[in-house]
Amino acid sequence: MSIKEITIVNREKVVSFFKEHWGSTEMVISTGVYQCDTLDGFIFEGTNQIIGLVTYVIKDNEMEIISLDSLQEGKGIGSSLMKSVEYIAKQKKIQVVSLVTTNDNLNALKFYQKRGYRITSVIPNGVIKARSLKPSIPLIGHEGIPLNDELILKKIL
C-alpha cells in the first residue's frame, strides 16, 4: 500500500473512483463547484486499486480539502492522506487548511476534530443551496439525518 500524488498517469483511476463512489466527478459546496477529477491530491493505493483519495485547492493562501474518501475505515488511510495534504501546505508555506462537511456527517466531524480541526462557521441551508445546482444531492444523509447545513472546519498549521 502506498500514497501517490494524483498525476496524468493515475487520473483515469481517479475519474472511475469518483463515478463509482460519488456518482459524478462534480462536487458542489458553498465554496464553489469543483470537478474533482481535475484537482490536485493524493491516492492511497492497495493492490493497484484506489482505497483512499483526497483532493484539494489552494485559494488566498489557504488550502481547502474538497474531498476525502477511505474505503477501509479505521486503518489510518484517511489520516495518512490528511498528513500528506498538511505536509504540502507546510511546504508551500500555507498556514490554514480548511474543509466543508455536512450536518449529517458525524463520523467526519469526529475524525477532523480529533486531528485538530475546529468548526469555524455553520452555513445554514448550505446543502439546500448546493442541491439547487446539483439536484442529485440526497435529502436525507447518514443515520436518517436531514441533509441541510454545511460546517466549515479549519486547522492552523
C-alpha positions as CSV (number, residue, x, y, z in Angstrom):
1,M,0.0,0.0,0.0
2,S,1.2,3.4,-0.9
3,I,0.3,7.1,-1.2
4,K,0.8,8.7,-4.6
5,E,0.2,12.1,-5.9
6,I,-2.6,12.4,-8.4
7,T,-0.9,12.6,-11.9
8,I,-1.8,12.2,-15.5
9,V,-0.8,8.5,-15.1
10,N,-3.4,7.7,-12.5
11,R,-6.1,10.3,-13.4
12,E,-8.3,7.8,-15.1
13,K,-8.5,5.7,-11.9
14,V,-9.5,8.9,-10.0
15,V,-12.3,9.6,-12.5
16,S,-13.5,6.0,-12.1
17,F,-13.3,6.2,-8.4
18,F,-15.5,9.4,-8.2
19,K,-18.0,8.0,-10.7
20,E,-18.3,4.7,-8.7
21,H,-18.4,6.2,-5.2
22,W,-20.0,9.7,-5.8
23,G,-21.9,9.1,-9.0
24,S,-20.1,12.0,-10.6
25,T,-16.8,13.9,-10.5
26,E,-18.7,17.2,-9.7
27,M,-18.7,18.5,-6.1
28,V,-21.0,21.4,-5.2
29,I,-20.4,23.1,-1.9
30,S,-20.7,26.7,-0.6
31,T,-17.1,27.5,-1.6
32,G,-17.7,26.6,-5.3
33,V,-18.4,24.0,-7.9
34,Y,-15.4,21.6,-8.4
35,Q,-14.6,19.0,-11.0
36,C,-12.8,16.7,-8.5
37,D,-11.1,14.6,-11.2
38,T,-9.1,17.7,-12.2
39,L,-7.9,18.7,-8.7
40,D,-4.6,18.2,-7.1
41,G,-4.5,15.5,-4.4
42,F,-3.3,12.1,-3.4
43,I,-4.5,8.5,-3.7
44,F,-3.9,5.7,-1.3
45,E,-3.5,2.6,-3.4
46,G,-3.5,-1.1,-2.5
47,T,-3.2,-3.9,-5.0
48,N,-3.3,-1.5,-7.9
49,Q,-6.7,-0.1,-6.7
50,I,-7.6,3.2,-5.1
51,I,-8.8,2.6,-1.5
52,G,-8.4,6.2,-0.4
53,L,-8.4,9.6,-2.1
54,V,-8.1,13.3,-1.1
55,T,-8.4,16.3,-3.3
56,Y,-7.7,20.0,-2.6
57,V,-7.4,23.5,-4.0
58,I,-5.3,26.5,-2.9
59,K,-7.1,29.8,-2.7
60,D,-5.9,33.0,-1.0
61,N,-3.1,31.4,1.0
62,E,-5.5,28.7,2.3
63,M,-5.6,25.1,1.3
64,E,-9.1,23.7,1.1
65,I,-9.8,20.0,1.1
66,I,-12.6,19.3,-1.3
67,S,-12.9,15.6,-0.9
68,L,-11.6,12.8,1.4
69,D,-12.6,9.2,1.0
70,S,-11.4,6.0,2.6
71,L,-13.0,2.7,1.6
72,Q,-11.5,1.0,4.7
73,E,-12.2,3.0,7.9
74,G,-10.1,2.6,11.0
75,K,-6.9,1.6,9.1
76,G,-5.2,5.0,9.0
77,I,-5.9,5.7,5.3
78,G,-7.7,9.0,5.9
79,S,-5.2,10.1,8.5
80,S,-2.3,9.4,6.1
81,L,-4.0,11.3,3.3
82,M,-4.6,14.3,5.6
83,K,-1.0,14.3,6.7
84,S,0.1,14.3,3.0
85,V,-2.1,17.4,2.4
86,E,-0.9,19.2,5.5
87,Y,2.7,18.4,4.5
88,I,2.2,20.0,1.1
89,A,0.6,23.0,2.8
90,K,3.6,23.4,5.0
91,Q,5.9,23.1,2.1
92,K,4.0,25.9,0.3
93,K,4.1,28.0,3.5
94,I,0.3,27.8,3.8
95,Q,-0.8,28.0,7.4
96,V,-4.5,27.2,7.1
97,V,-6.2,24.0,5.9
98,S,-10.0,24.1,5.7
99,L,-12.8,21.9,4.6
100,V,-16.6,21.8,4.3
101,T,-18.7,18.9,5.6
102,T,-22.4,18.4,6.2
103,N,-24.5,18.4,9.3
104,D,-25.2,14.7,9.0
105,N,-21.6,13.6,8.7
106,L,-21.0,12.9,12.4
107,N,-18.1,10.5,11.7
108,A,-16.3,13.1,9.6
109,L,-16.8,15.7,12.4
110,K,-15.3,13.3,14.9
111,F,-12.4,12.4,12.5
112,Y,-11.5,16.0,11.7
113,Q,-11.8,17.3,15.3
114,K,-9.5,14.5,16.6
115,R,-6.9,15.8,14.1
116,G,-7.0,19.4,15.3
117,Y,-9.7,20.9,13.0
118,R,-12.1,23.3,14.6
119,I,-15.6,24.3,13.5
120,T,-15.3,27.9,12.5
121,S,-18.7,28.5,10.9
122,V,-22.0,26.9,10.0
123,I,-23.8,27.7,6.7
124,P,-27.5,27.2,7.4
125,N,-29.2,25.7,4.3
126,G,-25.8,25.4,2.5
127,V,-26.7,21.9,1.3
128,I,-30.1,23.1,0.2
129,K,-28.5,25.8,-2.0
130,A,-26.0,23.3,-3.4
131,R,-28.9,21.0,-4.2
132,S,-30.4,23.7,-6.5
133,L,-27.2,23.4,-8.6
134,K,-26.9,19.6,-8.2
135,P,-30.3,18.0,-7.7
136,S,-28.8,14.6,-7.2
137,I,-27.7,15.6,-3.6
138,P,-29.9,13.5,-1.4
139,L,-32.4,15.0,1.1
140,I,-31.5,12.5,3.8
141,G,-28.0,11.8,4.9
142,H,-26.2,9.5,7.3
143,E,-28.3,7.9,10.1
144,G,-31.5,9.4,8.6
145,I,-30.5,12.9,9.4
146,P,-31.9,15.6,7.0
147,L,-29.1,17.0,4.9
148,N,-29.4,20.8,5.2
149,D,-26.4,22.6,6.5
150,E,-22.7,22.9,5.9
151,L,-20.0,23.2,8.5
152,I,-16.6,24.8,7.8
153,L,-13.7,23.4,9.8
154,K,-10.1,24.8,9.8
155,K,-6.8,23.9,11.2
156,I,-3.9,26.3,11.8
157,L,-0.7,24.6,10.9
